[in-house]
């Protein structure tokens, strides 16, 4: 976390020195929308896998609302700033691939394993 903190501090200082905060705002909004999209996709995957440890308590939750939330977030991303949406999805994909290749191994399962088990 120390390197991430230093990197974030340097990035913020560079943006403040340049003085164009409005140039960064669409990308910040896209990453927030991407985080909401990923949460909805994770909920949808856990519902599809019938994971026994996933018990949402939200009264109006169903797989329909998770799918609607994910599609709505992606739609809003491309409606408001298509270029920033494409760049942020590209950055997220690169980060995901790097984490999948070089990330630490874990002892717990993944949603993909639960989906395969559920289909068998």
C-alpha positions as CSV (number, residue, x, y, z in Angstrom):
1,X,0.0,0.0,0.0
2,X,2.9,2.4,0.5
3,X,3.8,2.4,-3.2
4,X,0.1,2.9,-4.2
5,X,-0.1,5.8,-1.7
6,X,3.0,7.4,-3.1
7,X,1.8,6.9,-6.7
8,X,-1.6,8.4,-5.9
9,X,0.0,11.4,-4.2
10,X,2.3,12.1,-7.2
11,X,-0.6,11.7,-9.6
12,X,-2.8,14.2,-7.6
13,X,0.1,16.7,-7.4
14,X,0.7,16.5,-11.1
15,X,-3.0,17.1,-11.9
16,X,-3.0,20.1,-9.4
17,X,0.1,21.5,-10.9
18,X,-1.3,21.3,-14.5
19,X,-4.5,22.9,-13.3
20,X,-6.9,21.0,-15.5
21,X,-9.1,19.2,-13.0
22,X,-12.0,19.1,-15.5
23,X,-9.8,17.0,-17.9
24,X,-9.6,14.2,-15.3
25,X,-13.2,14.4,-14.0
26,X,-14.7,12.1,-16.8
27,X,-12.1,9.4,-16.0
28,X,-12.9,9.6,-12.3
29,X,-16.6,9.2,-13.0
30,X,-16.0,6.3,-15.4
31,X,-14.0,4.4,-12.7
32,X,-16.7,5.0,-10.2
33,X,-19.3,3.6,-12.7
34,X,-17.0,0.7,-13.4
35,X,-16.8,-0.2,-9.7
36,X,-20.6,-0.2,-9.5
37,X,-20.7,-2.3,-12.7
38,X,-18.4,-4.9,-11.2
39,X,-20.4,-5.1,-8.0
40,X,-23.5,-5.8,-10.0
41,X,-21.8,-8.3,-12.1
42,X,-20.4,-10.1,-9.0
43,X,-23.8,-10.2,-7.5
44,X,-25.2,-11.6,-10.7
45,X,-22.5,-14.2,-10.9
46,X,-23.1,-15.3,-7.3
47,X,-26.8,-15.5,-7.9
48,X,-26.3,-17.5,-11.0
49,X,-23.9,-19.9,-9.2
50,X,-26.4,-20.4,-6.4
51,X,-23.6,-19.7,-3.9
52,X,-24.8,-20.8,-0.4
53,X,-22.9,-18.0,1.3
54,X,-24.5,-15.2,-0.8
55,X,-27.7,-14.1,0.9
56,X,-28.6,-10.6,-0.1
57,X,-30.9,-8.8,2.4
58,X,-32.0,-6.0,0.1
59,X,-35.7,-6.3,-0.3
60,X,-35.9,-5.7,-4.0
61,X,-32.8,-7.7,-5.0
62,X,-33.0,-10.2,-7.8
63,X,-30.8,-11.2,-10.7
64,X,-32.9,-8.8,-12.8
65,X,-31.9,-5.8,-10.7
66,X,-28.2,-6.8,-10.8
67,X,-28.3,-7.2,-14.6
68,X,-30.2,-3.9,-15.0
69,X,-27.7,-2.1,-12.8
70,X,-24.7,-3.4,-14.7
71,X,-26.2,-2.6,-18.1
72,X,-27.3,0.8,-16.9
73,X,-23.9,1.7,-15.6
74,X,-22.2,0.7,-18.9
75,X,-24.9,2.6,-20.8
76,X,-24.4,5.7,-18.8
77,X,-20.6,5.5,-19.2
78,X,-20.8,5.4,-23.0
79,X,-23.6,8.0,-23.1
80,X,-21.7,10.6,-21.1
81,X,-18.2,10.2,-22.4
82,X,-17.5,7.4,-24.9
83,X,-13.8,8.0,-25.1
84,X,-13.3,8.1,-21.4
85,X,-15.4,4.9,-21.1
86,X,-13.3,3.0,-23.6
87,X,-10.1,4.1,-22.0
88,X,-11.3,3.2,-18.5
89,X,-12.5,-0.2,-19.6
90,X,-9.2,-0.8,-21.3
91,X,-7.3,0.2,-18.1
92,X,-9.5,-2.1,-16.1
93,X,-8.9,-5.0,-18.4
94,X,-5.2,-4.5,-18.3
95,X,-5.3,-4.4,-14.5
96,X,-7.4,-7.5,-14.3
97,X,-5.1,-9.4,-16.6
98,X,-2.0,-8.3,-14.6
99,X,-3.7,-9.4,-11.3
100,X,-4.7,-12.7,-12.8
101,X,-1.2,-13.4,-14.1
102,X,0.9,-12.0,-11.3
103,X,-1.4,-11.8,-8.3
104,X,-1.0,-13.9,-5.2
105,X,-2.6,-17.4,-5.0
106,X,-5.5,-17.7,-2.6
107,X,-6.8,-20.7,-0.7
108,X,-10.5,-19.9,-1.3
109,X,-12.5,-20.6,-4.5
110,X,-13.5,-18.3,-7.2
111,X,-16.9,-17.5,-8.7
112,X,-15.9,-19.2,-12.0
113,X,-15.3,-22.4,-10.1
114,X,-18.8,-22.1,-8.5
115,X,-20.4,-21.5,-11.9
116,X,-18.7,-24.7,-13.3
117,X,-19.7,-26.7,-10.3
118,X,-23.3,-25.4,-10.5
119,X,-23.5,-26.5,-14.2
120,X,-22.2,-30.0,-13.4
